Amino acid sequence: MLRTRVLILAGALILLGAAVVSGAQEQARSKDTLQQQEDVYGWQMMSEQERHEHQQQMREMKTEPEREAFRKQHHEKMQERARQQGLTLPDSPGPHGNGMGPGSGHQRRGGK
């Protein structure tokens, strides 16, 4: 009887430990995904599909000049989108590529 309880308790602890590890791994993946999104210039103005497509295109490019040209084109596209929405983006991405800068791009022209 005691042995059965000990085995049940041990099994429960193993399952609990596995759940904790799994949760920690999922949290780390979510944090990595968020960081990757924030590294895309103007990501806050992009749909989930646009962010996914952007990441996929960057992965498929073979050379740094190719990626740099794509980044420049994307930068111009996000600048235009921000202008149309009355938002202000920095001229260049921040130190970690965060394209919306410290104000997260939520500043309206005219201080509104």
C-alpha positions in Angstrom: 0.0 0.0 0.0 2.8 2.4 1.0 4.8 1.4 -2.1 1.8 2.1 -4.3 1.4 5.6 -2.9 5.1 6.3 -3.3 5.0 5.2 -6.9 1.9 7.3 -7.6 3.6 10.3 -5.9 6.8 9.8 -7.9 4.9 9.5 -11.1 3.0 12.7 -10.3 6.3 14.6 -9.6 7.8 13.4 -12.8 4.8 14.6 -14.8 4.8 17.9 -12.9 8.5 18.4 -13.7 7.9 17.6 -17.3 5.1 20.2 -17.5 7.4 22.9 -15.8 10.2 22.2 -18.3 7.8 22.3 -21.2 6.3 25.6 -20.0 9.7 27.1 -19.6 10.7 26.0 -23.1 7.5 27.5 -24.6 8.1 30.8 -22.7 11.7 30.9 -24.1 10.4 30.3 -27.7 7.8 33.1 -27.2 10.5 35.5 -26.0 12.7 34.6 -29.0 9.8 35.2 -31.4 9.0 38.5 -29.8 12.7 39.6 -30.0 12.8 38.6 -33.7 9.7 40.6 -34.4 11.1 43.6 -32.6 14.2 43.3 -34.7 12.2 44.0 -37.8 12.0 47.7 -38.7 8.4 48.9 -38.2 7.2 45.5 -37.1 4.3 47.1 -35.1 2.8 48.3 -38.3 3.0 44.9 -40.0 0.5 42.1 -39.9 1.4 38.7 -38.5 1.5 37.4 -42.1 3.8 40.3 -43.3 6.2 39.6 -40.4 6.3 35.9 -41.3 6.9 36.6 -44.9 9.6 39.1 -44.1 11.4 36.6 -41.9 11.0 33.9 -44.5 12.4 36.1 -47.3 15.4 37.1 -45.1 16.2 33.4 -44.4 16.1 32.6 -48.1 18.6 35.2 -49.1 22.1 33.9 -49.5 24.3 37.0 -49.4 24.6 40.0 -47.1 24.3 42.6 -49.9 21.1 40.8 -50.9 19.7 41.1 -47.4 20.9 44.7 -47.1 19.0 45.7 -50.3 15.9 43.9 -49.0 16.2 45.8 -45.6 16.5 49.1 -47.4 13.4 48.4 -49.5 11.5 47.3 -46.4 12.8 50.4 -44.5 11.4 52.7 -47.3 8.1 50.8 -47.3 7.7 51.2 -43.5 8.6 54.9 -43.7 5.9 55.4 -46.2 3.3 53.4 -44.2 4.2 55.4 -41.1 3.8 58.7 -43.0 0.4 57.6 -44.3 -0.7 56.7 -40.7 0.7 60.0 -39.3 3.4 58.2 -37.3 7.0 59.0 -36.9 9.7 56.4 -37.4 13.4 57.0 -36.8 15.5 57.4 -39.9 17.4 54.2 -39.1 16.5 51.2 -36.9 17.5 51.4 -33.2 20.5 49.5 -31.8 18.7 46.2 -31.8 16.9 46.8 -35.0 13.8 48.1 -33.3 12.3 50.2 -36.0 9.8 52.1 -33.9 12.4 53.7 -31.6 11.8 54.5 -27.9 8.4 56.0 -28.5 7.2 52.9 -30.3 6.1 55.1 -33.2 2.8 56.1 -31.5 3.6 59.8 -31.8 1.2 61.7 -34.0 2.3 64.7 -36.0 1.5 67.9 -34.3 1.9 66.5 -30.8 -1.5 64.8 -30.9 
